Amino acid sequence: QLTTLELHSNFPRYYFELYSAFSCMTMPINALFPDDKSQIHSLCLGSGRFLRSVLVPALIAAGATINDGNGLANNGNGNGNGNGNNFNPVILQTRGRTFMDYCHHRRSESRKKAKAAAETTTEAGECSDFLNYSYEVDTVQHDGRTITDIIPCFGAGSFGTVESKACIMDELLPHLQILRLIGVGVTEAGLSSCHTKAMTDLYDVLNKLRELQGEGEGQRQDGSGSGWICDNPNGKICVVNTDNVPLNGTKLKEFMLQLAAENVNDNDNMTMTQFLTNKVTFHNTMVDRITSQRPGSNGLVPRAEPTPLKALVIEDLEGDLPPSLVMQKDEGLGLGVVVRKKAGQLDADIALKLRVANGTHTAIAHVMALCGLLMTDALSNPKGEGGDCDNHDGDDKISAKLMYYLDSLFQHQILKAAENLDDTTTTATTSDVQAVYDDWRRRLIHAHFGLSTFFITQNGAAKGGIRIGPIIVDLVTKGEDVTCSTTFALAAILRFLTPAEPVRGSGNDGIYRGWLNKTKRTCTSTGAENKDCGSDSGKTVEYADGLAYNIQRGWYEFRCACNVVVPNISQKESHPLPVLLGSFPTTMQSCAYEDSVRAYLLKSDGGDLSCLATDPDPSIKEKLDLIVRAVATVYARMVAGDGMLELLKELPLSLSFEKLLDGTNSN
């Protein structure tokens, strides 16, 4: 009888409000789409922070011929259509409905404010659709100010339930008239195989679009009415991925073709394989904007650094992208979007990002985490900005020491390796490399925006090989020096992955406990309570799923999936790297660690230097042996308790690692 409450005109208003709230809870909204769905020209699968802070704003800006003062892109008449440049994206969450509920709440608040101010109402007293849907993005400026942008979107939905997915498939897609782009932002886990939910949802969308595609003036193939068309230069829907996975577009296409082969329907006028080949293009991309979340927003409000020069790089070798995304030359939109039209350009962007930005990030994060420096904004120090690292002024400030280390690593290793690149498919000049580092360095020392150093250390064993390994290979094969800065970086990774106590198997559910720099190794156990360790239990902070640290107690937790084989221990059986590193009960001479260090450096998901071990040139193998000895030497000192920062100050970072070795004849 609740549905008849409205018939009772004298019923207390309180109960009507209670009924309205109850109705919303018991009958959740399954989609937020405008009445006129023909205005939607792009779909975004996923609602990740990067997609919402880079791709969607770029799509809005691409079609913004006139700004109406509310941050809304339209052609002056408020309907968002007009000049053929608009994308008007709708955001479709892959799991759950938090983003859709967030948009619904914001729409309700906007309508209340608009009605109260008697602004922007239709004849029926409703707000214009273009004020209905929006979300916030916080950008932290270098001077500490936070600017909040209101980003419009033109609908929100979810693949999280059968009902909400049906709304997308049956109520949204059939009403599209022009479709230009599909954005994908589903995290690396969503791209792990073709059978993840995110991939099967993308396939279902593309397959539905195949069925609904129009011919000529939008006539569907089956003659049942008008269908969507694509007015891009080559008539292909552009799929743009915003996940940090190498060759993500190629991977997406492979997954879609694999699913098409598993779902063959001989009655189709156009097979799915033909559709994917002739009507869809999957662009390889590179993404790079540090994005976290506004505190207390539960991930719904992105909090980001100022947009870097190359926040989103899109490869477009065949000229498939909509013209509004491709501005003059390769400068993109001025919103961090760059379009690459020549083969090898994106490869160079990715290589430079891995070596310059990611490589230095990995090199510094492990050191900072071990020193208890929790956020990268600790690097902000006016005295550490710019300058030649060879002319270090001896400033004892921590940030200056750390930046001196990074500057040396870049100038004498990363830059040197880039100068010797002779891969014709990868085109990057010395000035390109320097420009990337200058931009990255400015971002890294942002005083008001930092990332968790412990969070960055995740998967550190593999990152050492992916990000630092190629630099070493290039230097060694070209006869250049590998310096003490690189040796220190590798040793710091191994030190971080060393448990405080010997462990068996794979630890506690694959989790190990390490000890911080200058902390007694025995103080990290649960029962360690004495005057040397201190009685304060401190605060335990979770920095990633199932991983935590306690700075006061001097311990942290980590995972490591790298398994290695050490011939002197076992000829065939592999062991988790932390088990080997933690198996030494007391401080040892550096030679005791050499076998474990070598095993890590040669492992494909470790240091990834096996190509040096198999090189036919005996001098290359000899150089690898010396690198192993040098890393073991620095690692032994770290394990013995030598301070990380003191080591940085002592080591000749810009000179060859051979300076560290006894009995090595070096200049």
C-alpha positions as CSV (number, residue, x, y, z in Angstrom):
1,Q,0.0,0.0,0.0
2,L,3.0,2.3,0.1
3,T,2.4,3.1,-3.6
4,T,-1.0,4.7,-2.7
5,L,0.5,7.2,-0.2
6,E,0.4,10.0,-2.7
7,L,-3.4,9.7,-2.8
8,H,-3.7,10.9,0.7
9,S,-3.3,14.7,0.4
10,N,-3.3,15.2,4.2
11,F,-0.6,12.6,4.8
12,P,2.4,14.1,6.7
13,R,5.1,15.2,4.3
14,Y,7.7,13.4,6.4
15,Y,6.3,10.1,5.3
16,F,6.4,11.0,1.6
17,E,10.1,11.9,2.0
18,L,10.7,8.6,3.8
19,Y,8.9,6.7,1.0
20,S,11.0,8.4,-1.6
21,A,14.2,7.4,0.2
22,F,13.0,3.9,0.6
23,S,12.1,3.6,-3.1
24,C,15.6,4.7,-4.1
25,M,17.1,2.1,-1.9
26,T,14.9,-0.8,-3.0
27,M,14.9,0.1,-6.7
28,P,18.4,1.3,-7.6
29,I,18.9,3.1,-10.8
30,N,20.5,0.9,-13.4
31,A,21.7,3.6,-15.8
32,L,22.1,7.3,-16.1
33,F,21.6,8.1,-19.8
34,P,20.2,11.2,-21.4
35,D,16.8,11.0,-23.2
36,D,18.5,11.9,-26.5
37,K,21.2,9.2,-26.7
38,S,22.1,10.2,-30.3
39,Q,24.3,13.0,-28.8
40,I,26.7,10.4,-27.4
41,H,29.7,9.8,-29.7
42,S,32.1,7.9,-27.5
43,L,32.1,5.2,-24.8
44,C,34.5,4.8,-22.0
45,L,34.7,1.2,-20.5
46,G,36.1,1.6,-17.0
47,S,36.0,4.5,-14.6
48,G,39.6,4.5,-13.5
49,R,41.2,7.7,-12.1
50,F,43.6,8.1,-15.1
51,L,40.8,7.7,-17.7
52,R,38.8,10.3,-15.9
53,S,41.6,12.7,-15.3
54,V,43.2,12.6,-18.8
55,L,41.2,10.9,-21.6
56,V,37.7,12.3,-20.8
57,P,38.9,15.9,-20.3
58,A,40.7,15.5,-23.6
59,L,37.6,14.3,-25.4
60,I,35.6,17.1,-24.0
61,A,38.2,19.7,-25.0
62,A,38.4,18.2,-28.5
63,G,34.9,19.2,-29.2
64,A,34.8,22.5,-27.3
65,T,34.2,25.1,-29.9
66,I,32.4,27.4,-27.3
67,N,32.6,27.2,-23.6
68,D,29.3,28.1,-21.9
69,G,30.9,29.0,-18.6
70,N,30.1,25.7,-16.9
71,G,33.0,23.8,-18.4
72,L,30.6,22.2,-20.9
73,A,31.6,21.6,-24.5
74,N,29.0,22.6,-27.1
75,N,28.5,24.5,-30.2
76,G,26.7,27.4,-28.7
77,N,23.2,26.0,-28.5
78,G,23.7,23.8,-25.5
79,N,23.1,20.5,-27.1
80,G,26.7,19.3,-27.5
81,N,26.3,18.5,-31.2
82,G,27.2,20.5,-34.1
83,N,30.6,20.6,-35.9
84,G,31.4,16.9,-36.0
85,N,34.2,17.2,-33.5
86,N,32.4,16.3,-30.3
87,F,32.8,13.0,-28.4
88,N,30.3,13.6,-25.5
89,P,31.5,10.5,-23.6
90,V,29.5,8.2,-21.4
91,I,31.4,6.4,-18.7
92,L,30.6,2.7,-18.1
93,Q,32.0,1.2,-14.9
94,T,33.2,-2.4,-15.3
95,R,32.4,-3.5,-11.7
96,G,30.1,-2.1,-9.1
97,R,28.1,1.1,-9.3
98,T,30.0,3.6,-7.2
99,F,30.7,6.0,-10.0
100,M,27.1,5.9,-11.2
101,D,25.8,6.6,-7.7
102,Y,28.3,9.5,-7.4
103,C,27.1,11.0,-10.7
104,H,23.5,10.6,-9.6
105,H,24.2,12.4,-6.3
106,R,25.9,15.2,-8.1
107,R,23.1,15.5,-10.5
108,S,20.5,15.7,-7.8
109,E,22.5,18.4,-6.0
110,S,22.9,20.3,-9.3
111,R,19.2,20.2,-9.9
112,K,18.4,21.4,-6.5
113,K,20.8,24.4,-6.9
114,A,19.6,25.2,-10.4
115,K,15.9,25.1,-9.3
116,A,16.6,27.2,-6.3
117,A,18.3,29.8,-8.5
118,A,15.7,29.5,-11.2
119,E,18.5,28.8,-13.7
120,T,18.8,26.5,-16.8
121,T,15.4,24.8,-16.5
122,T,13.3,23.3,-19.3
123,E,9.6,23.9,-19.7
124,A,8.9,20.9,-17.5
125,G,10.9,22.4,-14.7
126,E,13.8,19.9,-15.1
127,C,17.4,20.9,-15.5
128,S,19.1,20.6,-18.9
129,D,20.7,17.2,-19.5
130,F,24.0,18.9,-19.8
131,L,24.0,19.9,-16.2
132,N,23.0,16.4,-15.1
133,Y,26.3,14.5,-15.1
134,S,29.7,15.6,-14.0
135,Y,32.6,14.7,-11.7
136,E,35.5,16.5,-10.0
137,V,39.2,16.2,-10.6
138,D,41.7,17.9,-8.2
139,T,45.0,19.1,-9.6
140,V,47.7,20.1,-7.1
141,Q,49.8,23.0,-8.4
142,H,53.5,23.4,-7.7
143,D,52.7,26.4,-5.4
144,G,50.5,24.2,-3.3
145,R,47.1,25.4,-4.6
146,T,44.5,22.7,-5.5
147,I,42.4,23.5,-8.5
148,T,39.2,21.5,-8.8
149,D,37.9,21.0,-12.4
150,I,34.3,20.0,-13.0
151,I,34.4,17.5,-15.9
152,P,31.1,16.9,-17.7
153,C,30.1,13.5,-18.9
154,F,27.0,12.6,-20.9
155,G,25.9,9.5,-19.0
156,A,27.0,6.8,-16.6
157,G,26.4,3.1,-16.5
158,S,27.7,-0.2,-15.2
159,F,28.5,-3.7,-16.3
160,G,28.3,-4.8,-12.7
161,T,24.9,-6.4,-12.7
162,V,22.8,-8.2,-15.3
163,E,20.2,-5.4,-15.2
164,S,22.7,-2.6,-15.6
165,K,24.5,-4.3,-18.4
166,A,21.2,-4.8,-20.2
167,C,20.6,-1.1,-20.0
168,I,23.8,-0.5,-21.9
169,M,23.2,-3.2,-24.5
170,D,19.5,-2.6,-25.1
171,E,18.9,1.0,-24.1
172,L,22.1,2.8,-25.0
173,L,23.8,1.1,-28.0
174,P,20.7,0.8,-30.2
175,H,20.2,4.6,-30.1
176,L,23.7,5.7,-31.0
177,Q,23.9,7.5,-34.4
178,I,27.6,8.4,-34.6
179,L,30.3,6.6,-32.8
180,R,33.9,7.8,-33.0
181,L,35.9,6.4,-30.1
182,I,35.9,3.8,-27.3
183,G,38.1,4.4,-24.3
184,V,39.3,1.5,-22.2
185,G,40.6,1.9,-18.7
186,V,40.3,-1.4,-16.8
187,T,43.7,-1.8,-15.0
188,E,46.5,-4.3,-15.8
189,A,44.5,-7.1,-14.2
190,G,41.7,-6.6,-16.7
191,L,44.2,-7.1,-19.6
192,S,45.7,-10.3,-18.2
193,S,43.7,-12.6,-20.5
194,C,40.9,-12.4,-23.1
195,H,38.5,-14.1,-20.6
196,T,38.5,-11.4,-17.9
197,K,35.2,-9.8,-17.3
198,A,36.4,-6.5,-18.7
199,M,37.5,-8.1,-22.0
200,T,34.3,-10.1,-22.4
201,D,32.3,-7.0,-21.8
202,L,34.3,-5.1,-24.4
203,Y,33.7,-8.0,-26.8
204,D,30.0,-8.0,-26.1
205,V,29.8,-4.2,-26.8
206,L,31.7,-4.5,-30.1
207,N,29.6,-7.5,-31.2
208,K,26.5,-5.6,-30.4
209,L,27.8,-2.6,-32.4
210,R,28.5,-5.0,-35.3
211,E,24.9,-6.0,-35.3
212,L,23.7,-2.4,-35.1
213,Q,26.0,-0.8,-37.6
214,G,24.5,1.2,-40.4
215,E,25.1,1.3,-44.1
216,G,24.9,4.4,-46.3
217,E,22.7,6.9,-44.6
218,G,22.6,4.8,-41.4
219,Q,20.5,1.9,-42.7
220,R,21.2,-1.3,-40.7
221,Q,22.4,-4.3,-42.6
222,D,19.3,-6.3,-41.6
223,G,17.0,-3.5,-42.9
224,S,15.4,-3.0,-39.4
225,G,16.0,0.7,-39.3
226,S,18.8,3.2,-38.8
227,G,22.0,2.3,-37.1
228,W,25.2,4.0,-36.0
229,I,27.9,5.1,-38.4
230,C,31.5,6.2,-37.9
231,D,32.6,9.5,-39.5
232,N,36.3,9.1,-38.7
233,P,38.7,9.5,-41.6
234,N,38.9,5.8,-42.4
235,G,35.5,4.9,-41.0
236,K,36.9,3.0,-38.1
237,I,36.0,3.2,-34.4
238,C,39.1,4.1,-32.5
239,V,39.8,2.1,-29.4
240,V,42.1,3.9,-27.0
241,N,43.5,2.2,-24.0
242,T,44.6,4.1,-20.9
243,D,46.3,1.3,-19.0
244,N,50.0,1.1,-18.5
245,V,50.6,-2.1,-20.5
246,P,53.1,-2.2,-23.3
247,L,51.5,-2.6,-26.8
248,N,48.1,-2.4,-25.1
249,G,46.3,-1.8,-28.4
250,T,47.9,-4.9,-30.0
251,K,47.0,-6.9,-27.0
252,L,43.4,-5.8,-27.1
253,K,43.0,-6.7,-30.7
254,E,44.5,-10.1,-30.1
255,F,42.1,-10.7,-27.2
256,M,39.1,-9.6,-29.3
257,L,40.1,-11.8,-32.3
258,Q,40.6,-14.7,-29.9
259,L,37.1,-14.3,-28.5
260,A,35.7,-13.9,-32.0
261,A,37.2,-17.3,-33.0
262,E,35.6,-18.8,-30.0
263,N,32.2,-17.4,-30.8
264,V,31.7,-18.0,-34.5
265,N,28.2,-17.5,-36.0
266,D,27.9,-18.5,-39.6
267,N,24.6,-16.7,-40.0
268,D,26.2,-13.2,-39.5
269,N,26.2,-10.9,-42.5
270,M,29.7,-9.7,-41.5
271,T,31.7,-12.0,-39.2
272,M,33.1,-10.5,-36.0
273,T,36.6,-11.1,-37.3
274,Q,35.9,-9.0,-40.4
275,F,34.3,-6.3,-38.3
276,L,37.2,-6.1,-35.9
277,T,39.6,-5.9,-38.9
278,N,37.7,-3.5,-41.1
279,K,35.6,-1.3,-38.7
280,V,37.7,-1.0,-35.6
281,T,41.3,0.1,-35.0
282,F,43.1,-0.6,-31.7
283,H,45.7,2.1,-30.9
284,N,48.9,1.4,-28.9
285,T,49.3,4.1,-26.3
286,M,51.5,5.3,-23.4
287,V,50.1,6.9,-20.3
288,D,52.0,9.0,-17.8
289,R,50.3,11.2,-15.2
290,I,50.7,10.6,-11.5
291,T,47.2,10.3,-10.1
292,S,46.0,9.4,-6.6
293,Q,42.7,10.2,-5.0
294,R,41.2,12.9,-2.9
295,P,41.4,11.9,0.8
296,G,38.1,10.5,2.0
297,S,36.6,10.3,-1.6
298,N,36.9,6.5,-1.8
299,G,38.6,6.8,-5.1
300,L,35.8,8.7,-6.7
301,V,37.7,12.0,-7.0
302,P,41.1,11.8,-8.8
303,R,43.9,13.9,-7.3
304,A,46.6,14.5,-9.8
305,E,49.8,16.4,-10.5
306,P,49.7,19.1,-13.2
307,T,49.3,17.5,-16.6
308,P,52.7,16.5,-18.0
309,L,53.8,17.0,-21.6
310,K,53.1,13.4,-22.5
311,A,50.2,12.3,-20.3
312,L,48.7,10.2,-23.1
313,V,50.6,9.3,-26.3
314,I,48.5,7.7,-29.0
315,E,50.0,5.9,-32.0
316,D,48.1,6.6,-35.2
317,L,50.1,5.2,-38.1
318,E,47.1,4.9,-40.5
319,G,45.5,8.2,-39.8
320,D,42.4,6.7,-38.2
321,L,41.9,9.1,-35.3
322,P,39.2,11.8,-35.5
323,P,40.7,15.1,-36.8
324,S,39.7,17.0,-33.6
325,L,42.2,14.7,-31.6
326,V,45.0,15.4,-34.1
327,M,46.0,19.0,-33.9
328,Q,48.9,20.7,-35.7
329,K,52.0,18.5,-36.1
330,D,52.3,16.1,-33.1
331,E,51.5,18.6,-30.4
332,G,48.2,17.0,-29.4
333,L,45.6,19.0,-27.5
334,G,47.8,20.9,-25.1
335,L,46.3,18.6,-22.4
336,G,49.1,16.1,-22.4
337,V,47.7,14.3,-25.4
338,V,50.3,13.6,-28.2
339,V,49.6,11.8,-31.4
340,R,52.5,9.8,-33.0
341,K,52.1,9.2,-36.8
342,K,55.5,7.6,-37.6
343,A,56.7,4.1,-36.7
344,G,59.2,4.0,-33.9
345,Q,58.1,7.3,-32.2
346,L,55.9,5.6,-29.6
347,D,58.6,3.0,-29.0
348,A,61.0,5.8,-28.2
349,D,58.4,7.4,-25.9
350,I,57.9,4.1,-24.0
351,A,61.6,3.4,-23.8
352,L,62.4,6.8,-22.4
353,K,59.6,6.6,-19.9
354,L,60.8,3.2,-18.7
355,R,64.4,4.3,-18.4
356,V,64.0,7.9,-17.3
357,A,60.8,8.3,-15.3
358,N,60.2,4.7,-14.2
359,G,63.8,3.8,-13.8
360,T,64.7,6.7,-11.6
361,H,61.4,6.2,-9.7
362,T,62.4,2.6,-8.9
363,A,65.9,3.6,-8.0
364,I,64.8,6.2,-5.5
365,A,61.7,4.6,-4.0
366,H,63.5,1.6,-2.5
367,V,66.1,3.9,-0.9
368,M,63.5,6.3,0.5
369,A,61.3,3.5,1.8
370,L,64.2,1.9,3.6
371,C,65.0,5.3,5.2
372,G,61.5,5.7,6.4
373,L,60.7,8.5,3.9
374,L,57.1,7.7,3.2
375,M,56.3,10.2,0.3
376,T,58.2,11.3,-2.7
377,D,57.5,14.9,-1.9
378,A,60.3,14.6,0.6
379,L,62.6,15.2,-2.5
380,S,61.4,18.8,-2.8
381,N,64.4,21.0,-1.8
382,P,65.2,24.3,-3.4
383,K,68.9,23.6,-3.1
384,G,68.5,20.3,-5.0
385,E,66.9,21.9,-8.1
386,G,68.9,21.7,-11.2
387,G,72.7,21.9,-11.6
388,D,75.4,19.4,-12.6
389,C,75.5,16.4,-10.3
390,D,79.3,16.4,-10.7
391,N,79.5,19.7,-9.0
392,H,77.6,18.6,-5.9
393,D,78.1,21.2,-3.2
394,G,78.1,18.7,-0.3
395,D,74.8,19.8,1.1
396,D,73.9,17.4,3.9
397,K,70.2,17.7,3.5
398,I,68.6,14.4,2.7
399,S,66.7,15.6,-0.4
400,A,69.9,17.0,-1.9
401,K,71.7,13.7,-1.4
402,L,69.0,11.8,-3.0
403,M,68.6,14.1,-6.0
404,Y,72.4,14.1,-6.4
405,Y,72.1,10.3,-6.7
406,L,69.3,10.5,-9.3
407,D,71.1,13.2,-11.3
408,S,74.2,11.1,-11.4
409,L,72.2,8.0,-12.5
410,F,70.7,10.0,-15.3
411,Q,73.7,11.9,-16.5
412,H,76.2,9.1,-16.5
413,Q,74.0,6.1,-17.1
414,I,70.6,6.7,-18.7
415,L,71.8,9.5,-20.9
416,K,74.9,7.6,-21.9
417,A,72.9,4.5,-22.8
418,A,70.5,6.6,-24.9
419,E,73.4,8.1,-26.9
420,N,74.4,4.7,-28.0
421,L,71.0,3.4,-29.1
422,D,71.3,2.2,-32.7
423,D,67.9,0.5,-33.0
424,T,66.5,2.1,-36.2
425,T,62.9,1.5,-35.0
426,T,63.5,3.6,-31.9
427,T,64.2,7.2,-32.6
428,A,65.3,9.5,-29.8
429,T,67.9,12.2,-29.7
430,T,70.0,13.3,-26.7
431,S,67.9,16.4,-26.5
432,D,64.8,14.3,-26.4
433,V,66.2,12.3,-23.5
434,Q,67.2,15.4,-21.6
435,A,63.8,17.0,-22.1
436,V,62.1,13.9,-20.7
437,Y,64.3,14.0,-17.6
438,D,63.9,17.8,-17.1
439,D,60.1,17.4,-17.2
440,W,60.2,14.3,-14.9
441,R,62.6,15.9,-12.4
442,R,60.3,18.9,-12.1
443,R,57.4,16.6,-11.4
444,L,59.4,14.4,-9.0
445,I,60.3,17.3,-6.7
446,H,56.7,18.7,-6.5
447,A,56.6,19.9,-2.9
448,H,52.8,19.4,-2.5
449,F,52.2,16.2,-4.4
450,G,53.9,13.0,-3.7
451,L,53.3,9.2,-3.9
452,S,53.9,6.5,-1.3
453,T,57.4,5.3,-1.7
454,F,56.4,1.9,-0.3
455,F,53.6,1.7,-2.9
456,I,56.1,2.3,-5.7
457,T,58.4,-0.6,-4.4
458,Q,55.7,-3.2,-5.3
459,N,57.0,-5.8,-7.8
460,G,60.5,-4.2,-7.3
461,A,62.4,-7.4,-8.4
462,A,60.9,-7.3,-11.9
463,K,61.0,-3.6,-12.2
464,G,64.7,-3.7,-11.7
465,G,65.0,-5.7,-14.8
466,I,62.4,-3.9,-16.9
467,R,63.6,-0.4,-16.0
468,I,67.3,-0.6,-15.2
469,G,68.3,-3.8,-16.9
470,P,68.2,-2.3,-20.5
471,I,70.4,0.5,-19.4
472,I,73.1,-1.9,-18.2
473,V,72.9,-4.0,-21.3
474,D,73.3,-1.0,-23.6
475,L,76.2,0.4,-21.6
476,V,78.1,-2.9,-21.4
477,T,77.6,-3.9,-25.0
478,K,78.9,-0.5,-26.1
479,G,81.9,-0.5,-23.9
480,E,80.7,2.3,-21.6
481,D,81.2,2.3,-17.8
482,V,78.5,1.0,-15.5
483,T,78.9,3.4,-12.5
484,C,78.4,3.1,-8.8
485,S,75.0,4.8,-9.0
486,T,73.6,1.8,-10.9
487,T,75.3,-0.6,-8.6
488,F,73.8,1.2,-5.6
489,A,70.3,1.1,-7.2
490,L,70.4,-2.7,-7.7
491,A,71.8,-3.3,-4.3
492,A,69.0,-1.2,-2.7
493,I,66.4,-3.3,-4.4
494,L,67.9,-6.5,-3.1
495,R,68.3,-5.0,0.4
496,F,64.6,-4.1,0.4
497,L,63.7,-7.7,-0.6
498,T,65.7,-9.2,2.2
499,P,63.7,-10.5,5.2
500,A,64.8,-9.6,8.7
501,E,64.6,-13.3,9.7
502,P,65.2,-16.5,7.9
503,V,62.0,-17.9,6.4
504,R,61.0,-21.1,4.8
505,G,58.7,-21.7,1.9
506,S,57.1,-18.5,0.5
507,G,56.7,-16.7,3.8
508,N,53.3,-15.9,5.3
509,D,51.0,-16.2,2.2
510,G,53.8,-14.8,0.1
511,I,54.4,-11.9,2.5
512,Y,57.8,-11.2,4.0
513,R,58.9,-8.7,6.7
514,G,62.0,-6.5,6.2
515,W,63.7,-4.1,8.5
516,L,64.4,-0.4,7.9
517,N,67.7,1.3,7.5
518,K,69.5,1.7,10.9
519,T,67.0,-0.5,12.7
520,K,68.2,-3.5,14.6
521,R,67.4,-6.5,12.6
522,T,66.1,-8.4,15.6
523,C,63.7,-5.6,16.5
524,T,61.2,-6.4,13.7
525,S,59.8,-9.5,15.3
526,T,56.4,-9.3,17.1
527,G,57.9,-10.0,20.5
528,A,60.8,-7.7,20.3
529,E,60.3,-5.4,23.3
530,N,63.4,-4.1,25.0
531,K,65.3,-0.9,25.6
532,D,67.2,-1.2,22.4
533,C,64.1,-1.6,20.3
534,G,61.9,0.7,22.3
535,S,58.5,-0.1,23.8
536,D,56.3,2.1,21.6
537,S,54.4,-0.2,19.3
538,G,53.9,2.7,16.9
539,K,51.3,2.9,14.1
540,T,50.9,0.1,11.6
541,V,49.9,1.5,8.2
542,E,48.6,-0.5,5.3
543,Y,50.2,0.8,2.0
544,A,48.9,-1.8,-0.4
545,D,46.5,-4.8,-0.3
546,G,47.7,-6.9,2.6
547,L,51.0,-5.0,3.0
548,A,51.9,-2.7,5.9
549,Y,54.7,-0.9,7.6
550,N,55.4,0.4,11.1
551,I,58.1,3.1,11.0
552,Q,58.4,3.3,14.8
553,R,59.0,-0.4,15.1
554,G,61.3,-0.3,12.1
555,W,59.6,-3.0,9.9
556,Y,57.7,-3.2,6.6
557,E,56.1,-6.0,4.6
558,F,56.6,-6.9,1.0
559,R,55.8,-9.5,-1.6
560,C,58.2,-11.0,-4.2
561,A,57.3,-13.5,-6.8
562,C,60.8,-13.9,-8.2
563,N,62.0,-17.5,-7.9
564,V,65.7,-18.2,-8.6
565,V,68.0,-21.2,-8.9
566,V,71.4,-21.0,-7.2
567,P,73.6,-23.9,-8.5
568,N,75.7,-24.0,-5.2
569,I,72.5,-24.5,-3.3
570,S,70.3,-26.5,-5.7
571,Q,71.0,-27.6,-9.3
572,K,67.4,-27.5,-10.4
573,E,65.1,-26.5,-7.6
574,S,64.1,-22.8,-7.5
575,H,63.6,-20.8,-4.4
576,P,61.9,-17.5,-3.7
577,L,64.5,-14.7,-3.8
578,P,63.7,-13.4,-0.3
579,V,64.2,-16.9,1.1
580,L,67.7,-17.0,-0.3
581,L,68.6,-13.4,0.8
582,G,67.2,-14.1,4.3
583,S,69.0,-17.4,4.7
584,F,72.3,-15.9,5.9
585,P,72.0,-15.9,9.7
586,T,74.8,-13.4,10.3
587,T,76.5,-10.6,8.5
588,M,78.7,-12.1,5.8
589,Q,81.5,-11.0,3.5
590,S,80.4,-9.8,0.1
591,C,81.6,-13.0,-1.6
592,A,78.9,-15.0,0.3
593,Y,76.2,-13.1,-1.5
594,E,77.5,-13.3,-5.0
595,D,75.6,-16.5,-6.0
596,S,72.3,-15.1,-4.9
597,V,73.0,-11.7,-6.6
598,R,74.0,-13.4,-9.8
599,A,70.8,-15.6,-9.7
600,Y,68.7,-12.4,-9.4
601,L,70.5,-10.5,-12.1
602,L,70.2,-13.3,-14.6
603,K,66.5,-14.1,-13.9
604,S,64.0,-12.9,-16.6
605,D,61.6,-11.6,-14.0
606,G,64.6,-10.2,-12.0
607,G,67.5,-8.2,-13.2
608,D,67.1,-9.7,-16.8
609,L,70.8,-9.6,-17.7
610,S,71.0,-13.1,-19.1
611,C,71.9,-11.8,-22.5
612,L,75.2,-10.7,-21.1
613,A,75.9,-14.2,-19.8
614,T,75.3,-15.8,-23.2
615,D,77.1,-13.1,-25.2
616,P,79.9,-14.7,-27.4
617,D,82.3,-12.0,-26.4
618,P,84.2,-13.2,-23.4
619,S,84.8,-9.6,-22.3
620,I,81.1,-9.1,-21.9
621,K,80.8,-12.1,-19.6
622,E,83.8,-10.9,-17.6
623,K,82.1,-7.5,-17.2
624,L,79.0,-9.2,-15.9
625,D,81.0,-11.1,-13.3
626,L,82.5,-7.8,-12.1
627,I,79.0,-6.2,-11.9
628,V,77.9,-9.2,-9.7
629,R,80.8,-8.6,-7.4
630,A,80.2,-4.9,-7.2
631,V,76.5,-5.2,-6.4
632,A,77.3,-7.9,-3.8
633,T,79.9,-5.5,-2.2
634,V,77.4,-2.7,-1.8
635,Y,74.6,-5.0,-0.7
636,A,76.8,-6.6,2.0
637,R,77.4,-3.2,3.5
638,M,73.7,-2.3,3.4
639,V,72.8,-5.6,5.2
640,A,75.6,-5.0,7.7
641,G,73.9,-1.8,8.8
642,D,75.8,0.9,6.9
643,G,73.5,3.8,6.5
644,M,72.0,4.2,3.0
645,L,72.5,8.0,2.9
646,E,76.1,7.6,4.3
647,L,76.8,5.2,1.5
648,L,75.4,7.6,-1.1
649,K,77.7,10.3,0.2
650,E,80.7,8.0,0.3
651,L,80.4,6.2,-3.1
652,P,81.9,7.8,-6.2
653,L,78.5,7.7,-7.9
654,S,79.7,9.0,-11.3
655,L,82.7,6.7,-11.5
656,S,82.9,3.1,-12.7
657,F,81.8,0.4,-10.3
658,E,85.3,-1.1,-10.6
659,K,86.3,1.4,-8.0
660,L,84.5,-0.8,-5.4
661,L,86.4,-3.9,-6.2
662,D,89.6,-5.0,-4.5
663,G,92.4,-6.1,-6.9
664,T,90.7,-4.6,-9.9
665,N,93.0,-2.4,-12.0
666,S,90.9,0.6,-12.9
667,N,91.6,4.3,-13.5
